Amino acid sequence: MTGTAGAEAAAEHTAVRVALWRALHLRADPPPYVVEDEVGLRLADPGEGWRERPDMDVVATRRTRASIVARARFVEDLVVERAAQGLDQYVVLGAGLDTFAQRRADVGAAGLRVFEADQAGPQAWKRQRLDDLGLGVPAWLRLVPVDFEGDWWGQLLAGGLDPGRPAVVASAGVTMYLTPEAIKATFRLVAGLAPGSTLVSTFLRPVEDVEPEEQAQLRVAMKGARAAGTPFLSFHRPPEIVALAREAGFREVRHVSAADLEQRYFAGRTDGLRPSRGEELLVAEV
């Protein structure tokens, strides 16, 4: 990393990797682009040789890269749609190097408040990078430092989230790091928000459910996560995660499959770019 925010805090490695995959989409894949995100690359500031990293191999990461940009686009489309209907709160759990607020400033200026909840160290690093790049933190973007092992929900409420008004809560690339008990607790908290609120969450399917050609890569990712001290703890088949959401109290719950995402964002492509079913989406309505 060549960023200038100081050695005392840094972005999580997984957050940087996701940002670089979004940038790689613009460099390795032909248009039309699912998401156009150069801001994440500027925030990460990985140095000139970032495309030589093993985890940036264009062919090996094609389906993972497609899944990353598809989930980002799906969440963005949902938030923009609900904001147009009058919803004014959007929460990003484990925000990492999410760049919705920078790329869609038009939505924020129109009345949407964005709450990015993340660990204090990485979030302080991101705030400094935003300042370094001259982007800053607008009044409608609230960076809320939280301790996900503590009362993170209370910290989010103290940061200004109004539970009496509808919100979209996004949790992308998070559930695999949580215990089943923590997932249930998170679902119950979001289900307690005002009617009209929506949770959109990704989840990992068990290795044996993933396309055969993707299973080895997932096992490598699992091994790397264990070595980094952040092991994958939870895998779900779609009926299981849907049942958890219904038990938590959500009114309507649906599974958005990789096939759904392919039809929505990749139809007509001839370059083989399509998302993997390794990570899929849950949408739950209050």
C-alpha positions as CSV (number, residue, x, y, z in Angstrom):
1,M,0.0,0.0,0.0
2,T,1.3,3.5,-0.9
3,G,-1.5,5.5,0.8
4,T,-0.7,8.4,3.0
5,A,-3.1,7.9,5.9
6,G,-0.5,6.7,8.3
7,A,0.7,3.3,9.6
8,E,-1.5,3.3,12.7
9,A,-4.6,2.4,10.7
10,A,-5.3,0.8,7.3
11,A,-8.0,-0.6,5.2
12,E,-8.8,-4.3,5.6
13,H,-7.1,-6.5,3.0
14,T,-10.5,-7.9,1.9
15,A,-11.9,-4.4,1.4
16,V,-8.9,-3.5,-0.8
17,R,-9.3,-6.7,-2.8
18,V,-13.0,-6.0,-3.5
19,A,-12.2,-2.4,-4.6
20,L,-9.5,-3.7,-6.9
21,W,-11.8,-6.3,-8.5
22,R,-14.3,-3.5,-9.2
23,A,-11.5,-1.5,-10.9
24,L,-10.3,-4.6,-12.8
25,H,-13.7,-5.0,-14.2
26,L,-13.2,-1.7,-16.1
27,R,-9.8,-2.8,-17.4
28,A,-10.2,-6.5,-18.1
29,D,-13.8,-6.8,-19.3
30,P,-15.4,-5.2,-22.3
31,P,-18.3,-2.8,-22.0
32,P,-21.1,-2.6,-21.0
33,Y,-19.9,-2.3,-17.5
34,V,-22.0,-3.5,-14.6
35,V,-20.5,-0.9,-12.2
36,E,-18.1,1.9,-13.1
37,D,-16.0,2.5,-10.0
38,E,-12.6,4.2,-10.2
39,V,-12.9,5.8,-6.8
40,G,-12.2,2.6,-4.9
41,L,-8.9,2.2,-6.7
42,R,-8.0,5.8,-5.9
43,L,-8.8,5.2,-2.2
44,A,-6.9,1.9,-2.1
45,D,-3.8,3.4,-3.8
46,P,-2.2,0.0,-4.3
47,G,0.8,1.0,-6.4
48,E,1.4,0.6,-10.1
49,G,1.9,-3.2,-10.0
50,W,-1.5,-4.1,-8.5
51,R,-2.6,-6.0,-11.6
52,E,0.3,-8.4,-11.1
53,R,-1.1,-9.6,-7.8
54,P,-2.1,-13.3,-7.8
55,D,-5.6,-12.4,-6.7
56,M,-6.0,-10.1,-9.7
57,D,-5.6,-12.9,-12.3
58,V,-8.0,-11.9,-15.0
59,V,-9.1,-15.5,-15.9
60,A,-9.1,-17.1,-12.5
61,T,-11.1,-14.3,-10.9
62,R,-13.6,-13.8,-13.7
63,R,-16.7,-15.2,-11.9
64,T,-15.7,-13.8,-8.6
65,R,-15.2,-10.4,-10.2
66,A,-18.6,-10.7,-11.8
67,S,-20.2,-11.5,-8.5
68,I,-18.6,-8.5,-6.8
69,V,-19.8,-6.0,-9.4
70,A,-23.2,-7.6,-9.6
71,R,-23.9,-7.4,-5.9
72,A,-22.7,-3.7,-5.9
73,R,-25.0,-2.9,-8.8
74,F,-28.0,-4.7,-7.3
75,V,-27.7,-2.9,-4.0
76,E,-27.2,0.4,-5.7
77,D,-30.2,-0.1,-7.9
78,L,-32.3,-1.0,-4.9
79,V,-31.2,2.1,-2.9
80,V,-31.7,4.5,-5.8
81,E,-35.2,3.0,-6.4
82,R,-36.3,3.3,-2.8
83,A,-34.8,6.8,-2.5
84,A,-36.9,7.9,-5.5
85,Q,-39.9,6.6,-3.5
86,G,-39.0,8.8,-0.5
87,L,-36.8,6.6,1.6
88,D,-34.0,8.7,3.2
89,Q,-31.8,6.3,5.2
90,Y,-29.2,3.9,3.8
91,V,-26.9,1.9,6.1
92,V,-23.8,0.1,4.9
93,L,-22.6,-2.5,7.4
94,G,-18.9,-3.3,7.2
95,A,-18.6,-0.5,4.6
96,G,-14.9,-1.0,3.8
97,L,-14.1,0.9,0.6
98,D,-17.7,1.2,-0.5
99,T,-18.0,4.2,-2.9
100,F,-21.7,4.7,-3.3
101,A,-21.6,8.0,-1.5
102,Q,-18.8,9.3,-3.8
103,R,-20.3,8.0,-7.1
104,R,-23.9,8.8,-6.4
105,A,-23.6,12.2,-4.7
106,D,-26.8,13.2,-6.7
107,V,-28.8,10.8,-4.5
108,G,-27.3,12.2,-1.3
109,A,-27.9,15.8,-2.4
110,A,-31.5,14.9,-3.0
111,G,-32.1,13.9,0.6
112,L,-30.6,10.4,1.3
113,R,-28.5,10.1,4.4
114,V,-25.8,7.4,4.1
115,F,-24.5,5.7,7.2
116,E,-21.2,3.8,6.8
117,A,-20.6,1.5,9.8
118,D,-17.2,0.0,10.2
119,Q,-14.4,-0.6,12.6
120,A,-12.7,2.6,13.9
121,G,-9.2,2.0,12.5
122,P,-10.1,1.2,8.9
123,Q,-12.8,3.9,8.9
124,A,-10.3,6.6,10.2
125,W,-8.0,5.5,7.4
126,K,-10.7,5.9,4.8
127,R,-11.7,9.3,6.1
128,Q,-8.1,10.5,5.8
129,R,-7.9,9.1,2.2
130,L,-11.1,10.9,1.3
131,D,-9.5,14.1,2.6
132,D,-6.3,13.4,0.8
133,L,-8.1,13.0,-2.5
134,G,-10.1,16.2,-2.0
135,L,-13.4,14.3,-1.7
136,G,-14.1,14.9,2.0
137,V,-17.1,13.7,3.9
138,P,-20.3,15.6,2.9
139,A,-23.0,16.4,5.5
140,W,-25.3,13.6,4.3
141,L,-22.6,10.9,4.7
142,R,-22.0,9.8,8.3
143,L,-19.0,7.6,9.1
144,V,-20.0,5.7,12.2
145,P,-17.2,3.8,13.9
146,V,-18.6,0.7,15.6
147,D,-17.3,-2.3,17.5
148,F,-19.0,-5.3,15.8
149,E,-18.2,-7.4,18.9
150,G,-20.0,-4.8,21.1
151,D,-23.2,-2.7,20.9
152,W,-22.7,-1.7,17.3
153,W,-26.5,-1.2,16.9
154,G,-26.5,1.3,19.7
155,Q,-23.5,3.0,18.2
156,L,-25.3,3.3,14.9
157,L,-28.4,4.7,16.6
158,A,-26.2,7.2,18.4
159,G,-24.7,8.1,15.0
160,G,-28.1,9.3,13.9
161,L,-30.0,6.4,12.4
162,D,-33.7,6.9,13.1
163,P,-35.4,3.4,13.7
164,G,-38.8,5.1,13.3
165,R,-38.2,5.8,9.6
166,P,-37.6,3.2,6.9
167,A,-34.1,2.4,5.9
168,V,-32.2,0.1,3.5
169,V,-29.5,-1.8,5.3
170,A,-26.9,-3.5,3.2
171,S,-24.6,-6.2,4.4
172,A,-22.3,-7.4,1.6
173,G,-19.5,-9.8,2.2
174,V,-20.1,-9.9,5.9
175,T,-22.2,-13.0,7.0
176,M,-19.5,-15.5,6.3
177,Y,-17.4,-13.9,9.1
178,L,-20.3,-14.1,11.6
179,T,-21.5,-16.9,13.8
180,P,-25.1,-18.2,13.2
181,E,-26.1,-16.5,16.5
182,A,-24.7,-13.1,15.3
183,I,-26.5,-13.4,12.0
184,K,-29.8,-14.1,13.8
185,A,-29.2,-11.1,16.1
186,T,-28.5,-8.8,13.1
187,F,-31.5,-10.0,11.3
188,R,-33.7,-9.4,14.3
189,L,-32.4,-5.8,14.8
190,V,-33.0,-4.9,11.2
191,A,-36.5,-6.5,11.2
192,G,-37.3,-4.2,14.1
193,L,-36.9,-1.1,12.0
194,A,-39.9,0.9,10.6
195,P,-42.2,-0.8,8.0
196,G,-40.8,-0.2,4.6
197,S,-37.3,-1.0,5.6
198,T,-35.2,-3.5,3.6
199,L,-32.3,-5.7,4.4
200,V,-30.1,-6.8,1.5
201,S,-27.4,-9.3,2.5
202,T,-25.0,-11.6,0.7
203,F,-24.3,-15.1,1.9
204,L,-21.9,-17.9,1.0
205,R,-23.1,-21.2,-0.1
206,P,-21.4,-24.4,1.0
207,V,-18.4,-25.4,-1.1
208,E,-20.2,-28.4,-2.6
209,D,-22.9,-26.0,-3.9
210,V,-20.5,-23.9,-5.9
211,E,-19.7,-24.5,-9.6
212,P,-17.0,-27.3,-9.8
213,E,-14.5,-25.0,-11.5
214,E,-14.9,-22.4,-8.6
215,Q,-14.5,-24.8,-5.7
216,A,-10.7,-24.8,-5.5
217,Q,-10.7,-21.0,-5.5
218,L,-13.2,-20.9,-2.7
219,R,-11.1,-23.3,-0.6
220,V,-8.0,-21.1,-1.2
221,A,-10.0,-18.1,0.0
222,M,-11.1,-20.1,3.1
223,K,-7.6,-21.0,3.9
224,G,-6.4,-17.5,3.5
225,A,-9.1,-16.2,5.7
226,R,-8.2,-18.6,8.4
227,A,-4.5,-17.6,8.1
228,A,-5.5,-14.0,8.5
229,G,-7.4,-14.7,11.7
230,T,-10.8,-14.0,10.1
231,P,-12.1,-17.5,9.3
232,F,-15.3,-18.1,7.4
233,L,-17.8,-19.2,10.0
234,S,-21.1,-19.4,8.2
235,F,-22.4,-21.0,5.0
236,H,-26.0,-21.3,4.0
237,R,-28.1,-22.9,1.3
238,P,-30.8,-20.5,0.1
239,P,-33.8,-22.2,2.0
240,E,-31.8,-21.9,5.2
241,I,-31.0,-18.2,5.0
242,V,-34.6,-17.5,3.8
243,A,-35.9,-19.4,6.9
244,L,-33.6,-17.4,9.2
245,A,-34.9,-14.1,7.8
246,R,-38.6,-15.2,8.2
247,E,-37.9,-16.3,11.8
248,A,-36.4,-12.9,12.5
249,G,-39.7,-11.3,11.6
250,F,-39.4,-10.0,8.1
251,R,-42.7,-9.7,6.2
252,E,-41.4,-10.7,2.7
253,V,-38.2,-12.6,2.0
254,R,-36.7,-13.6,-1.4
255,H,-33.5,-15.2,-2.6
256,V,-31.7,-13.5,-5.5
257,S,-29.6,-16.2,-7.3
258,A,-26.6,-15.9,-9.4
259,A,-28.8,-16.9,-12.3
260,D,-31.1,-14.0,-11.5
261,L,-28.1,-11.6,-11.5
262,E,-26.8,-13.0,-14.7
263,Q,-30.2,-12.4,-16.4
264,R,-30.4,-8.9,-15.0
265,Y,-26.9,-7.6,-15.7
266,F,-25.0,-10.0,-18.0
267,A,-27.6,-11.0,-20.6
268,G,-26.2,-11.0,-24.1
269,R,-22.5,-11.0,-23.1
270,T,-20.3,-13.2,-25.2
271,D,-17.1,-12.8,-23.0
272,G,-18.0,-15.5,-20.4
273,L,-18.4,-12.9,-17.6
274,R,-21.1,-14.2,-15.3
275,P,-21.4,-14.4,-11.5
276,S,-20.7,-17.5,-9.4
277,R,-23.4,-19.0,-7.2
278,G,-20.8,-19.2,-4.5
279,E,-22.1,-15.9,-3.1
280,E,-25.8,-14.9,-3.6
281,L,-28.2,-12.4,-2.2
282,L,-31.1,-12.3,0.3
283,V,-33.6,-9.5,0.2
284,A,-35.9,-9.1,3.3
285,E,-38.7,-6.6,3.7
286,V,-40.0,-5.3,7.0
